[in-house]
């Protein structure tokens, strides 16, 4: 199972590469802003330190004892659709209505829910959505086409839950957790979907652009270059 091959939104928001700049390529949000300021560098660095320990002494990032789940509400989805549509329009004129329809219709979240089930993620868990977003960014940055196993996905989820604990007090209602989780999940679907479209069409120029954007975003979010990160059963780790 690969993240990109599971995404069925093949031609959404894919600008003509010949006329595009990296800033015009989705996702439309700065990952640090979208992640409400989460920086996960310590997560990856700790995993790298653990990888160097003798066998049997490695420790996976603990799952924080904080509830990241939420009950989904239509009103929150409607508000999120407007937020993402406006930001999309600001970044690339003419895309706002497409983004609004994608979010409001539930198509993107339906796709995420399907993928989440295959990864072993709870589709109504904001920290799991963060894990999916990180997997999507990392995968596109590295043009990763091999399988992502449930063990690897679980490792990243443990890291994401630990990181989520840092901002849990800012997301203390179902509505806030839903907005946070769905924004990241939808962006992850777009990131993986546009990459998949480029792979299917054999568009190497687009692949390079998407990889560059994902690399920039993941570097800001993780405080590490994603091409220096490997995916293991314990999650992300520095090479």
C-alpha positions as CSV (number, residue, x, y, z in Angstrom):
1,X,0.0,0.0,0.0
2,X,1.4,3.4,-1.0
3,X,0.0,6.7,0.2
4,X,0.0,8.2,-3.3
5,X,-1.6,5.2,-5.0
6,X,-4.5,5.4,-2.6
7,X,-5.5,8.9,-3.5
8,X,-8.2,9.2,-6.1
9,X,-8.3,13.0,-6.8
10,X,-6.0,12.9,-9.8
11,X,-6.4,16.4,-11.4
12,X,-7.4,18.8,-8.6
13,X,-5.5,22.0,-8.4
14,X,-2.7,21.0,-10.8
15,X,-1.5,24.2,-12.6
16,X,0.2,24.1,-16.0
17,X,3.8,23.3,-15.0
18,X,5.3,25.5,-17.8
19,X,3.6,28.5,-16.3
20,X,3.9,27.6,-12.6
21,X,6.2,28.7,-9.9
22,X,6.8,26.6,-6.8
23,X,4.7,29.1,-4.8
24,X,1.7,28.3,-7.0
25,X,1.8,24.6,-6.5
26,X,-0.4,23.0,-3.8
27,X,-0.6,22.7,-0.9
28,X,-1.8,26.2,-0.4
29,X,-0.9,26.6,3.2
30,X,2.4,27.0,5.0
31,X,2.7,23.8,7.0
32,X,3.9,25.6,10.1
33,X,0.9,27.9,10.0
34,X,-1.5,25.0,9.2
35,X,0.0,23.0,12.0
36,X,-0.5,25.9,14.4
37,X,3.2,26.3,15.0
38,X,4.1,22.7,15.6
39,X,7.8,22.1,15.1
40,X,8.7,18.4,15.3
41,X,12.5,18.5,15.0
42,X,12.9,17.0,18.4
43,X,10.7,14.1,17.4
44,X,13.0,13.1,14.5
45,X,16.2,13.8,16.4
46,X,15.1,11.6,19.3
47,X,14.2,8.8,16.9
48,X,17.7,9.1,15.4
49,X,19.3,8.9,18.8
50,X,17.1,5.8,19.6
51,X,18.2,4.2,16.4
52,X,21.8,4.3,17.5
53,X,21.1,2.5,20.8
54,X,21.9,-1.1,21.3
55,X,19.2,-3.6,20.2
56,X,16.5,-3.9,22.9
57,X,17.1,-0.4,24.3
58,X,15.4,1.6,21.6
59,X,12.3,3.5,22.6
60,X,9.5,4.6,20.4
61,X,8.0,8.0,21.0
62,X,5.3,7.5,23.7
63,X,1.7,8.0,22.9
64,X,0.6,11.1,24.9
65,X,-2.3,10.5,27.3
66,X,-4.3,13.2,25.6
67,X,-7.4,12.8,23.6
68,X,-7.1,14.1,20.1
69,X,-10.4,12.7,18.9
70,X,-13.4,14.8,17.9
71,X,-17.1,14.6,16.9
72,X,-17.4,16.0,13.4
73,X,-19.9,18.8,13.0
74,X,-21.2,20.2,9.6
75,X,-20.9,23.8,10.8
76,X,-17.2,23.3,11.4
77,X,-16.7,21.8,7.9
78,X,-18.5,24.8,6.4
79,X,-16.3,27.3,8.2
80,X,-13.2,25.4,7.2
81,X,-14.3,25.3,3.6
82,X,-14.5,29.1,3.6
83,X,-11.1,29.5,5.3
84,X,-9.4,27.1,2.8
85,X,-11.2,28.6,-0.2
86,X,-10.1,32.1,0.7
87,X,-6.5,31.1,1.3
88,X,-6.5,29.1,-1.9
89,X,-7.9,32.1,-3.8
90,X,-5.3,34.4,-2.2
91,X,-2.5,32.1,-3.4
92,X,-3.8,31.3,-6.8
93,X,-6.7,33.2,-8.4
94,X,-9.6,31.1,-9.6
95,X,-9.1,28.2,-7.3
96,X,-11.2,29.3,-4.4
97,X,-14.5,27.8,-5.6
98,X,-12.8,24.5,-6.4
99,X,-11.3,24.3,-2.9
100,X,-14.6,25.3,-1.3
101,X,-16.4,22.5,-3.2
102,X,-13.7,20.0,-2.4
103,X,-13.9,20.7,1.3
104,X,-17.7,21.3,1.7
105,X,-18.7,18.3,-0.4
106,X,-16.8,16.0,1.9
107,X,-15.0,14.4,-1.1
108,X,-11.5,15.0,0.3
109,X,-12.4,13.8,3.8
110,X,-14.1,10.7,2.4
111,X,-10.9,9.9,0.6
112,X,-8.9,10.5,3.8
113,X,-11.2,8.3,5.8
114,X,-10.6,5.4,3.3
115,X,-6.9,5.8,3.5
116,X,-6.9,6.3,7.3
117,X,-8.7,2.9,7.7
118,X,-5.9,1.2,5.6
119,X,-3.2,2.9,7.6
120,X,-4.9,2.0,10.9
121,X,-5.7,5.6,11.7
122,X,-8.8,7.0,13.4
123,X,-10.3,9.4,10.8
124,X,-11.7,11.5,13.6
125,X,-8.4,12.0,15.4
126,X,-6.5,15.2,14.9
127,X,-3.1,13.7,15.8
128,X,-3.6,10.9,13.3
129,X,-4.4,13.5,10.7
130,X,-1.1,15.2,11.5
131,X,0.7,11.9,11.0
132,X,-1.0,11.4,7.6
133,X,0.0,14.9,6.6
134,X,3.6,14.3,7.6
135,X,3.7,11.0,5.7
136,X,2.3,12.8,2.6
137,X,4.9,15.5,2.7
138,X,7.7,13.1,3.4
139,X,6.6,10.8,0.6
140,X,6.3,13.5,-2.0
141,X,9.6,15.1,-1.0
142,X,11.3,11.7,-1.5
143,X,9.2,10.5,-4.4
144,X,8.5,7.5,-2.2
145,X,6.6,4.8,-4.1
146,X,7.2,1.8,-1.9
147,X,4.6,0.5,0.5
148,X,3.9,2.3,3.7
149,X,3.1,-0.5,6.2
150,X,0.8,-0.2,9.1
151,X,3.8,-0.6,11.4
152,X,5.5,2.4,9.9
153,X,2.3,4.4,9.9
154,X,1.8,3.5,13.6
155,X,5.3,4.7,14.4
156,X,4.7,8.1,12.8
157,X,1.3,8.3,14.6
158,X,3.0,7.7,18.0
159,X,5.4,10.6,17.2
160,X,2.5,12.8,16.0
161,X,0.5,12.2,19.2
162,X,3.5,13.1,21.3
163,X,3.9,16.3,19.3
164,X,0.2,17.1,19.5
165,X,0.4,17.1,23.3
166,X,2.4,20.3,23.0
167,X,-0.6,22.2,21.6
168,X,-3.4,20.2,23.1
169,X,-4.4,23.0,25.4
170,X,-5.0,25.2,22.3
171,X,-7.3,22.6,20.8
172,X,-9.5,22.0,23.8
173,X,-12.8,21.6,21.9
174,X,-14.2,19.2,19.3
175,X,-14.6,22.1,16.9
176,X,-10.9,23.2,17.2
177,X,-9.6,19.6,16.9
178,X,-11.9,19.0,13.8
179,X,-10.7,22.2,12.1
180,X,-7.1,21.4,12.8
181,X,-7.3,17.7,11.8
182,X,-9.4,18.2,8.7
183,X,-7.3,21.0,7.4
184,X,-4.2,18.8,7.6
185,X,-6.0,15.7,6.3
186,X,-7.4,17.6,3.3
187,X,-4.0,19.1,2.5
188,X,-2.4,15.6,2.8
189,X,-4.9,14.3,0.2
190,X,-4.1,17.2,-2.1
191,X,-0.4,16.8,-1.7
192,X,-0.5,13.0,-2.4
193,X,-3.2,13.4,-5.1
194,X,-1.3,16.0,-7.2
195,X,1.9,13.9,-6.9
196,X,0.0,10.8,-8.1
197,X,-1.4,12.7,-11.0
198,X,2.1,13.7,-12.1
199,X,3.3,10.1,-11.7
200,X,0.4,8.8,-13.8
201,X,1.1,11.4,-16.5
202,X,4.8,10.9,-16.5
203,X,5.3,14.7,-15.8
204,X,8.8,14.8,-14.4
205,X,8.8,18.6,-14.3
206,X,5.7,18.6,-12.0
207,X,7.3,15.8,-9.9
208,X,10.3,18.0,-9.3
209,X,8.2,21.0,-8.4
210,X,6.0,19.0,-6.0
211,X,9.1,17.4,-4.4
212,X,10.7,20.9,-3.9
213,X,7.6,22.3,-2.3
214,X,7.1,19.3,0.0
215,X,10.7,19.4,0.9
216,X,10.5,23.1,1.9
217,X,7.3,22.5,3.9
218,X,8.5,19.4,5.6
219,X,11.9,21.1,6.5
220,X,10.1,23.9,8.2
221,X,7.7,21.6,10.0
222,X,10.2,18.9,11.1
223,X,13.3,21.2,11.4
224,X,15.0,18.6,9.3
225,X,15.4,18.0,5.5
226,X,13.0,15.2,4.7
227,X,15.5,13.7,2.3
228,X,17.7,13.1,5.3
229,X,14.9,11.2,7.1
230,X,14.0,7.5,6.8
231,X,10.7,5.8,7.6
232,X,11.0,2.9,10.0
233,X,8.6,0.8,12.1
234,X,9.4,3.3,14.9
235,X,8.4,6.3,12.7
236,X,10.7,8.9,11.2
237,X,14.4,8.8,12.0
238,X,17.4,10.8,10.7
239,X,19.6,8.8,8.4
